[in-house]
């Protein structure tokens, strides 16, 4: 028998991922609810973490890289005095220290050293790969490999709460920033050790918690209104790339673009990537060539 492929739907679901689920597990559950033929997530969240996880369905998977590359924001609770091998509460304790009478001024001074461009050494418990194998799999085998420090940007690092040995931070950062590593490095800076005990992603690119839906909410919508109800919850793909200038083509000009041809159009930017529309319909992503023509780069099937 031929394998059932599922429905051909397109759009973005901003999932509010629950604690305890891997990103892939959450994706598969959402994909089943939508009975979708094709879907992908846009960057892993640890099982410990909750919050914003954009999922791309169908043609929208063509813009997933933009969400992977986008800035993120988090709220995290960090416990001082204990260091773990994973940098979070799911790991084994490898060191502990007395926190003592830590003053808010000391904490603020330590945080200042992590604002702006910093370097991080990725954890052995990250999803980065070494010779094709995720580091966390090697770590679980008791192996450690050499990793290179990576530059990341911390746009905002705000102290929201400070209670004894627990601090709550808001972090706005570039892609590739590890909050567990930030916590571990902060603990080292303070001389106390530290690890993450709660982590919630509040923003991924243009999407925040206000856009996010839980799996339970999706199930409820499906039960009450069927496929039409949950399909209505999908966000159009072009909303993920609203930072790109738009170019609106006539229907005739759009036909040439859909055939893979570069075209001349009025009122186009002079360089860079653009959103392409056939009149009011989003048809994909283009790029301005040196001669001013617009060339198709990622086209959406009608």
Secondary structure, 3 states (H helix, E strand, C coil): CCCCCCECCCEEEEEEECCCCCHHHHHHHHHHHHCECCEEECCCCCCCCEEEEEEEEHHHHHHHHHHHCCCEEEEEEEEECEEECCCECCCCEEEECCCCCCCHHHHHHHHHCCCEEEEEECCCCCCCEECCEEHHHHHHCCCCCCCCEEEEEEEEEEEEEEECCEEEEEEEECCCCCHHHHHHHHHHHHCCCEEEEEEEEEEECCEEHHHCECHHHHHHHHHHHHHHHHHCCCECHHHHHCCCEEEEECHHHHHHHHCCCCECCCCCCCCCEEEEEECCEEEEEEEECCCCCEEEEEECCC
